Amino acid sequence: MKKSIFISASFIIMFLIGCKNDPKTNVSESVSHAEESTTESKVKVNPNKDAYFGNLHVHTSWSFDGYTNGSVTTPDDAYRWAKGEAIPGGGGGGDLQIKVPLDWYAVSDHAEYMGVFKKMEDPESPFSKLPIAKRITSDDVSVSFAAFAEVLDGMNKGVPQDELTDSNLAKSLWKEIIAIGDKHNEPGKFTTFSAFEWTSAPNNRNLHRVVLFGNNSNIPSLPYSVFDSAKPEDLWVYMENARTKGATLLAVPHNGNASDGMMFELVDSEDNAITKAYSETRMRNEPLYEITQIKGTSEVHPDLSPNDEFANFELWDYTLSAITERPKNRKGSYLREAYKDGLKLDSEGAGNPFKYGIIGDSDTHNSASSIEEDNYTGKFGMENNPEHRLEGIPGNKEASNQQIREFSSGGLAGVWAESNTRESIFEALKRKETFGTSGPRMKVRFFGGYNYSEDLVSQTNWLNTAYESGVPMGSNLQSSTGKSPTFVIHAVKEADGANLDRIQVIKGWLDANGKTHEKIYNVAMSDGRTAESNGNVSDVGNTVDIKNASYTNDIGATELKTVWTDPDFNAQQYAFYYVRVLEIPTPRWSTYDAKTLGIEPRKDLPATIQERAWSSPIWYNPN
């Protein structure tokens, strides 16, 4: 059955329809900005690469749902926040300020009506002259609500507001966003990217993608909105056409957990079987997947992986429905299951459409990614207040308040790049030498090969050897002559963060009967722990003082490293491997908020969290 392109409003997220563009014609004009000139003397370059942390999924008041839900910040504010400055938070709370600046950042406001409503507040802006502007910005809530209701009603009928879709005005706003990013780009110190979000949500099932440009040369004159098409395949046409005109870009899908099985379906948008051409097109355009963010983590679900003791992590179990509808389909919603499905499709000659590298990200709608549990300020401006987050937003239904309480803090995208520049970071994203974290800045290395010695990580030049004799995360292992692959893994805790509990390798494979399997190997543990005969490992312990929202690093390790060889390798089987690194338990953001308010932590929320990181996989193909 073909999917409906009907788009609805969520309890706080209003998915709108933007300017009418055709994927084949929308790139006939382009926006070019002179790239910065750099020299090696000005920019640190490391051939063995450094880890750079950032976010590419960032909304401001220039996104419709950010504006309507209390955001007072702009794209300029977003970049200033990422660089360490304080910005206004709104919502009855204080300023927003990250404790340690990020290395790179991209504002990716929704393509649908991008910037339109915020600009109506500016008397110098042409948008303030539009007939609807006085009503949208009215101090009379009933008047502004009625105006927004008209916009939503048109959206739900598939008809945008004509006065809000003037292409010349939309182009000017897109140019302004690009220019703001350029202003903050400092090669070698802080990198910015131009980006937007394509916001498809058929029947309230999440299919969103963030589209990121590698540089500001030959960017299409307009972003691609869901009103152009709600089908990912049409977005890819827009991207392919932009690429032929000199643009560099990629897309990152997110929140499969809210897609009700649609994100990783085994058919295309027209219910046709997956083909090799489809798989190649999908992977060419969207090489990465956002595994965790404020709306939860979509690595794995206990229903799909009942033997994974750590599968029940920050699960946000909702669709995007305004009536807080729960998803019915786990399969097609979580990345590990998609990895396994990709092996089967590949073995059948259809290619692998789910060969995704991994990042973590935010989805903030208030400019600040809010990645720190003890510095959490929520997703929207109206949540910039611990009382609102824990005890409820006045006027909200309790079911909606519960969804807010179940939000996670933002995640981080880690990239292994030679320098902190657009070119180097974008290339790292493209080749999938990336990892995601649930917020902390722990660093994870992962290499695979056939000639690594068991004592490699104790050698001073181990990193050179790891690159020279194998492949890094995000790569493919060449087929072997039967020899088991060996993996080099290194994890380091965040400088001022919690110690590490363990390193796990998650393996998936396809047997001779076409059935997929998974297994979790505990390969490096802190505190002298070893795996039992069944592979299990004792708990690391827990130092969290819940009442005082604190913990100590009396347990765990600052660093874990190992060389591990797959004991169950079969050279005839398709397989993937990725690394999961766990921290020791620490207080969850809701526990920090409870302490701030002087109340007991809520019983319907976890008091502690084991933050984690995930590497991009390494795939093995027997052909």
C-alpha positions in Angstrom: 0.0 0.0 0.0 1.4 3.4 -0.9 2.1 5.8 1.9 0.0 8.9 2.5 1.8 12.2 2.4 -0.6 13.7 4.9 1.5 15.5 7.6 0.1 16.1 11.1 1.1 18.2 14.1 2.6 16.5 17.1 1.9 17.6 20.6 4.8 20.1 20.4 6.3 19.4 17.0 4.4 20.9 14.1 5.5 19.5 10.8 4.9 22.1 8.1 5.0 22.4 4.4 7.4 24.8 2.7 8.1 26.4 -0.6 7.0 24.6 -3.7 10.1 23.4 -5.5 10.8 20.6 -8.0 13.8 18.3 -7.2 15.0 18.6 -10.8 14.6 22.4 -11.1 15.3 23.6 -7.6 19.0 23.6 -8.1 19.0 25.6 -11.4 20.2 28.5 -9.3 22.8 28.2 -6.7 24.3 30.1 -3.9 28.1 30.3 -3.7 30.2 31.9 -1.0 33.9 32.2 -1.2 35.6 29.5 0.7 38.1 30.5 3.4 41.7 30.4 2.4 43.8 28.4 4.8 47.4 27.3 5.1 48.9 24.4 7.0 50.7 26.9 9.2 47.4 28.2 10.4 45.6 24.8 10.8 46.7 21.8 12.8 46.9 18.7 10.6 47.3 15.2 12.0 47.6 12.4 9.4 46.5 9.9 12.2 43.5 12.1 12.9 42.0 13.7 16.0 38.5 13.4 17.4 36.3 16.4 16.8 32.9 16.7 18.5 29.9 18.5 17.1 26.2 18.5 16.1 24.5 18.9 12.8 20.9 18.6 13.9 20.2 22.0 15.4 17.0 24.1 15.3 16.3 27.7 16.3 13.4 30.1 16.4 13.7 30.0 12.6 12.1 26.6 12.7 8.3 26.9 12.9 8.0 24.5 15.8 10.9 26.2 17.6 9.2 29.5 17.3 5.8 28.3 18.4 7.2 26.5 21.4 9.1 29.3 23.1 12.5 29.6 21.3 13.9 33.1 21.4 17.2 32.3 19.7 18.5 32.7 16.2 21.0 30.8 14.0 23.6 33.4 15.1 22.9 32.5 18.8 23.3 28.8 18.0 26.8 29.3 16.8 27.7 31.6 19.6 26.4 28.9 22.1 28.5 26.2 20.5 31.6 28.4 20.8 31.0 28.8 24.5 29.0 32.1 24.8 25.9 32.5 26.9 22.6 33.0 25.0 19.1 33.8 26.1 17.0 30.7 26.9 13.5 31.9 27.4 10.9 29.7 29.0 11.2 31.3 32.4 14.8 30.0 32.8 18.2 31.5 32.7 20.8 31.8 29.9 22.1 28.8 28.0 25.8 28.1 28.1 27.8 25.0 27.3 30.5 24.1 29.8 33.1 23.2 27.1 32.8 24.5 23.6 32.2 22.2 20.6 34.5 21.8 17.7 31.9 22.1 14.9 28.2 22.9 14.5 25.5 23.2 11.8 22.2 24.9 12.1 19.6 22.8 10.3 16.3 24.6 10.6 13.2 23.0 8.9 13.0 23.7 5.2 9.3 24.2 5.7 8.6 28.0 6.2 12.3 28.5 7.3 12.6 31.7 9.2 9.3 33.1 8.1 7.6 33.5 11.5 10.5 34.9 13.4 11.1 37.5 10.7 7.6 38.7 11.1 8.7 40.3 14.4 11.2 42.5 12.5 9.5 45.7 11.2 12.3 46.0 8.6 11.7 42.5 7.1 9.3 42.0 4.1 7.7 39.2 6.1 6.4 41.7 8.6 4.4 43.3 5.8 2.5 40.1 5.0 -1.3 40.2 5.8 -1.0 37.3 8.3 2.0 38.8 10.1 0.0 41.1 12.4 -2.1 38.1 13.5 0.9 35.8 14.0 2.7 38.3 16.2 -0.4 39.6 18.0 -0.2 39.9 21.8 -3.7 38.4 21.9 -3.1 34.7 22.2 -6.5 33.8 20.7 -5.6 35.8 17.6 -2.2 34.3 17.1 -3.5 30.8 17.9 -6.2 31.2 15.2 -3.6 32.3 12.7 -1.3 29.4 13.4 -4.3 27.1 13.2 -5.0 28.3 9.7 -1.4 27.4 8.7 -1.7 24.0 10.3 -5.1 23.4 8.6 -3.6 24.2 5.2 -0.7 22.0 5.9 -2.8 19.0 6.9 -4.7 19.5 3.6 -1.5 19.7 1.6 -2.0 23.3 0.8 0.6 25.8 1.9 -0.1 29.5 2.7 0.7 31.2 -0.6 1.7 34.4 1.1 4.4 32.5 3.1 5.9 30.7 0.1 7.3 33.6 -2.0 10.4 32.0 -3.5 12.4 35.3 -3.7 11.9 35.9 0.1 12.7 32.2 0.8 15.9 32.5 -1.2 17.0 35.6 0.8 16.5 33.8 4.1 18.5 30.8 2.9 21.3 33.1 1.8 21.2 34.8 5.2 21.6 31.5 7.0 24.5 30.5 4.8 26.1 33.9 5.5 25.6 33.5 9.3 27.4 30.2 9.2 30.3 31.7 7.2 30.7 34.5 9.7 31.3 32.0 12.5 33.6 29.6 10.5 37.2 29.6 11.9 39.3 27.0 10.1 41.4 25.1 12.6 39.4 26.3 15.6 35.6 26.1 14.9 33.9 24.7 11.8 30.4 25.5 10.6 28.3 23.9 7.9 25.2 25.0 6.0 22.3 22.6 6.5 18.5 22.2 6.6 16.0 19.5 7.7 13.6 17.8 5.3 10.6 17.0 7.5 8.6 14.1 6.1 6.2 12.4 8.6 3.6 10.4 6.7 0.8 9.5 9.0 2.9 10.9 11.9 5.7 8.4 11.2 9.1 10.0 11.3 11.2 9.9 8.1 13.1 13.1 8.7 16.5 13.8 7.2 19.1 16.6 7.8 20.8 17.6 4.6 24.4 18.9 5.2 26.6 20.7 2.7 30.3 20.1 2.7 31.2 23.6 1.7 29.3 26.7 0.5 30.1 26.4 -3.2 27.2 25.8 -5.6 24.6 25.3 -2.8 21.1 25.1 -4.4 19.2 28.4 -4.1 16.5 26.8 -2.0 16.3 23.9 0.4 14.0 21.0 -0.4 10.8 20.9 1.6 8.3 18.1 2.3 5.8 20.0 0.2 8.0 19.2 -2.8 7.7 15.5 -1.9 7.4 13.4 1.2 9.4 10.5 -0.4 13.1 10.0 0.4 13.7 9.0 -3.2 12.7 12.5 -4.4 15.0 14.1 -1.9 17.8 12.0 -3.3 17.0 13.3 -6.8 17.3 16.8 -5.5 20.7 15.9 -3.9 22.0 14.1 -7.0 21.1 17.0 -9.2 22.8 19.4 -6.8 25.9 17.2 -6.9 26.0 17.4 -10.7 26.1 21.2 -10.4 29.1 21.2 -8.1 27.5 20.9 -4.6 28.9 18.5 -2.0 26.2 17.2 0.4 24.9 14.3 2.3 21.8 13.5 4.3 21.4 12.0 7.8 18.1 10.2 8.8 17.1 10.2 12.4 14.6 8.8 14.9 13.7 5.5 13.4 12.3 4.7 16.8 9.4 7.1 16.0 8.9 5.8 12.5 6.7 2.8 13.4 8.8 0.5 11.2 9.0 2.8 8.2 12.6 4.1 8.5 14.2 0.7 7.5 11.4 -0.9 5.6 12.3 -3.7 3.1 10.5 -1.9 0.3 10.8 1.5 -1.3 8.2 4.3 -0.9 6.0 2.7 -3.6 6.2 -0.7 -2.0 8.6 -2.0 -4.6 11.2 -4.5 -3.6 14.7 -3.1 -2.8 17.0 -3.3 -5.7 20.8 -2.8 -6.0 20.3 0.5 -7.7 18.1 1.7 -4.8 20.6 0.5 -2.2 23.5 2.3 -4.0 21.5 5.5 -4.4 20.4 5.5 -0.7 24.0 4.9 0.5 25.5 7.5 -1.8 23.1 10.1 -0.4 22.8 9.2 3.2 25.9 7.4 4.5 25.2 8.1 8.2 22.5 7.5 10.8 21.7 9.5 13.9 21.6 6.7 16.6 20.6 8.9 19.6 19.2 12.3 20.3 16.7 14.1 22.5 13.8 12.0 21.2 15.6 8.8 22.4 17.9 6.1 21.2 17.3 3.8 18.2 20.1 1.4 18.3 18.1 -1.6 19.6 14.9 -2.5 21.4 14.5 -5.3 24.1 11.7 -6.8 22.0 14.1 -7.3 19.1 17.2 -8.2 21.2 16.0 -9.8 24.5 19.4 -11.1 25.3 21.0 -7.6 25.3 21.1 -6.5 28.9 21.8 -2.9 27.9 19.0 -2.6 25.2 16.6 -0.7 27.4 18.4 2.6 27.1 16.7 5.9 26.8 13.8 4.6 24.8 11.3 7.3 23.6 8.5 5.1 22.6 6.1 7.4 20.7 5.2 8.3 17.1 4.8 12.0 16.2 1.1 11.9 16.9 -0.6 14.7 18.8 -2.5 12.0 20.7 0.7 10.4 21.9 0.3 7.3 19.8 2.6 4.4 20.5 4.4 2.6 17.6 3.3 -0.9 16.8 6.3 -2.0 14.7 9.8 -2.5 16.3 11.3 -4.1 13.2 12.2 -1.3 10.7 12.6 1.2 13.5 16.0 0.2 15.1 19.4 0.3 13.6 20.8 -3.1 14.7 17.9 -4.9 13.1 18.4 -2.9 9.9 22.1 -3.9 9.9 21.1 -7.5 9.9 18.4 -7.0 7.2 21.1 -5.3 5.1 23.3 -8.4 5.2 20.4 -10.5 3.9 19.6 -8.1 1.1 23.2 -7.9 0.1 23.5 -11.7 -0.1 20.5 -11.8 -2.4 22.0 -9.4 -4.9 20.0 -6.3 -3.8 23.0 -4.5 -2.3 22.9 -3.1 1.3 20.7 0.0 1.8 21.5 0.1 5.5 25.2 0.3 5.5 25.1 3.3 7.8 27.9 4.9 9.8 26.9 6.2 13.2 26.7 9.6 14.8 24.8 11.0 17.9 23.1 14.4 17.7 20.7 16.7 19.4 17.5 17.9 17.7 17.4 20.9 20.0 14.8 23.6 18.9 16.4 26.2 21.2 19.8 26.6 19.5 21.6 24.8 22.5 22.2 21.1 22.0 22.0 20.5 25.8 24.3 17.5 25.8 25.3 17.6 29.4 23.1 15.8 32.0 24.0 18.3 34.7 23.4 21.2 32.3 20.2 20.1 30.6 17.8 22.8 29.4 15.3 20.7 27.3 14.4 20.6 23.6 12.2 23.7 23.3 12.3 27.1 24.8 9.3 26.4 27.0 11.3 23.6 28.7 14.1 25.9 29.8 12.9 25.6 33.4 13.4 22.5 35.6 9.9 22.8 37.1 8.3 22.7 33.6 10.5 19.6 32.7 9.6 17.6 35.7 6.3 18.8 37.0 4.7 19.8 33.7 4.1 22.8 31.4 1.0 24.7 32.4 -1.8 24.0 30.0 -0.2 20.8 28.6 -2.0 17.5 28.8 -0.3 15.1 31.2 0.5 12.7 28.4 2.4 15.4 26.6 4.3 16.3 29.8 5.3 12.7 30.2 6.8 12.7 26.7 8.9 15.7 27.7 10.1 13.9 30.9 11.1 10.9 28.8 13.3 13.1 26.5 17.0 12.3 26.6 19.8 14.8 26.8 21.4 15.5 23.4 24.0 13.2 21.9 27.2 14.0 20.1 28.7 13.3 16.7 32.4 12.4 16.9 34.5 12.4 13.7 38.1 11.3 13.2 39.5 14.0 11.0 42.9 15.3 10.0 42.0 18.9 10.9 39.1 21.0 12.2 38.0 22.3 8.8 35.0 21.9 6.6 36.8 19.7 4.0 38.4 17.4 6.6 35.3 16.9 8.8 33.0 16.4 5.8 35.3 13.8 4.3 35.3 12.0 7.6 31.5 12.0 7.6 31.4 10.7 4.1 33.8 7.8 4.8 32.0 7.0 8.0 35.0 7.3 10.3 32.6 8.5 12.9 31.1 7.5 16.2 28.2 8.7 18.3 27.8 9.3 22.0 24.8 9.9 24.2 26.5 13.1 25.3 29.9 12.6 26.9 33.1 13.3 24.9 34.6 9.8 25.3 36.8 8.9 22.3 36.5 5.5 20.5 38.9 4.0 17.9 38.0 0.8 16.0 40.1 -1.0 13.4 39.8 -4.4 11.7 42.3 -6.5 9.8 44.0 -9.9 9.6 47.6 -9.1 10.6 47.4 -7.3 14.0 49.5 -8.7 16.7 48.0 -9.4 20.1 50.2 -6.9 21.8 49.7 -4.1 19.3 48.0 -1.7 21.6 51.0 -1.8 24.0 53.3 -0.6 21.2 54.1 3.1 20.8 53.4 3.2 17.1 50.2 1.1 17.4 48.0 3.7 15.6 50.2 3.9 12.5 50.1 0.1 12.3 46.3 0.0 12.8 45.8 2.2 9.8 48.5 0.6 7.7 47.6 -3.0 8.3 43.8 -2.7 8.4 40.8 -0.5 8.0 39.1 2.0 10.4 35.4 2.0 11.5 33.0 2.6 8.6 35.0 0.5 6.2 34.7 -3.0 4.6 37.0 -5.9 5.3 38.2 -7.7 2.3 37.2 -11.4 2.1 39.7 -13.7 3.8 41.2 -17.1 3.0 39.5 -18.3 6.2 41.5 -16.4 8.7 39.5 -14.8 11.5 39.6 -11.0 11.5 41.2 -9.2 14.4 40.0 -5.9 15.8 41.9 -3.1 17.6 39.8 -1.1 20.0 40.7 1.9 22.1 38.3 4.0 24.3 39.2 7.0 26.5 36.9 8.6 29.0 35.8 12.3 28.7 38.4 14.5 30.4 36.2 15.6 33.2 33.6 12.9 32.9 32.8 9.5 34.3 35.1 6.5 34.1 34.5 3.6 31.7 32.7 0.3 32.5 33.4 -1.9 29.5 33.9 -2.3 25.8 31.6 -4.6 23.8 31.7 -5.8 20.3 28.3 -6.3 18.7 28.4 -8.8 15.8 25.6 -9.6 13.4 25.8 -12.3 10.7 23.9 -14.3 8.1 23.9 -18.1 8.2 23.8 -20.5 5.3 20.0 -20.8 5.6 19.5 -17.0 5.2 18.8 -16.4 8.9 20.4 -13.5 10.7 21.9 -13.6 14.2 23.6 -11.3 16.7 25.9 -11.8 19.6 27.5 -9.4 22.1 31.1 -9.9 23.2 32.4 -8.3 26.3 36.0 -7.7 25.3 37.5 -5.2 27.8 36.4 -4.5 31.3 37.5 -2.2 34.1 38.5 -3.1 37.6 40.1 -6.5 36.6 36.8 -8.1 35.7 36.7 -10.9 33.2 34.0 -12.6 31.3 32.4 -15.8 32.6 32.2 -19.0 30.5 28.8 -17.8 29.2 30.3 -14.4 28.2 28.5 -12.5 31.0 30.4 -9.9 33.1 29.6 -8.8 36.7 28.2 -5.2 37.1 30.8 -2.5 37.5 29.0 -1.1 40.6 27.3 2.1 41.3 28.6 5.2 43.2 25.6 7.5 42.5 24.3 9.5 45.4 20.7 10.0 44.1 19.7 12.6 46.8 22.7 14.8 46.0 22.8 14.0 42.3 26.5 13.1 42.4 28.9 10.2 41.7 32.5 9.3 42.2 35.1 7.7 39.9 36.1 5.2 42.5 35.2 2.5 40.0 35.8 2.1 36.3 38.7 2.9 34.1 40.0 6.1 32.5 41.0 4.1 29.4 40.3 0.7 27.9 42.1 -1.0 25.0 42.3 -4.4 23.5 43.0 -6.5 20.4 40.2 -9.0 19.9 39.8 -11.8 17.4 36.4 -13.2 16.5 36.3 -16.7 17.9 33.2 -17.6 15.9 34.2 -16.4 12.4 33.0 -18.2 9.3 34.5 -16.9 6.1 31.4 -17.7 4.1 29.1 -15.6 6.2 28.2 -11.9 5.7 28.8 -10.1 8.9 29.1 -6.7 10.6 30.9 -5.6 13.8 30.5 -2.4 15.8 31.7 -1.3 19.2 29.7 -0.1 22.2 31.5 1.5 25.1 29.7 2.0 28.4 30.4 4.4 31.2 29.8 3.7 34.9 26.4 4.8 36.2 25.9 8.6 36.7 22.8 10.7 37.6 20.3 11.3 34.8 19.2 14.9 33.9 15.9 14.4 35.7 17.8 13.6 38.9 19.8 16.7 38.7 16.6 18.7 38.1 15.0 17.0 41.2 17.9 18.2 43.3 17.6 21.7 41.9 13.9 21.8 42.9 14.5 20.1 46.2 12.2 17.2 45.5 12.5 13.4 45.3 13.3 12.1 41.8 10.3 10.9 39.9 9.5 7.2 40.2 8.4 7.0 36.6 11.9 8.0 35.3 15.3 6.3 35.7 17.4 7.9 38.4 20.7 7.0 36.8 22.0 6.5 33.3 24.9 4.6 31.8 26.1 6.9 29.1 27.6 5.2 26.0 29.3 5.5 22.7 28.9 3.5 19.5 31.4 3.2 16.7 30.5 2.9 13.0 30.6 -0.7 12.0 33.1 -2.6 10.0 31.5 -5.0 7.5 32.7 -8.3 6.1 31.5 -9.5 2.7 32.6 -13.0 1.6 32.4 -12.1 -2.1 
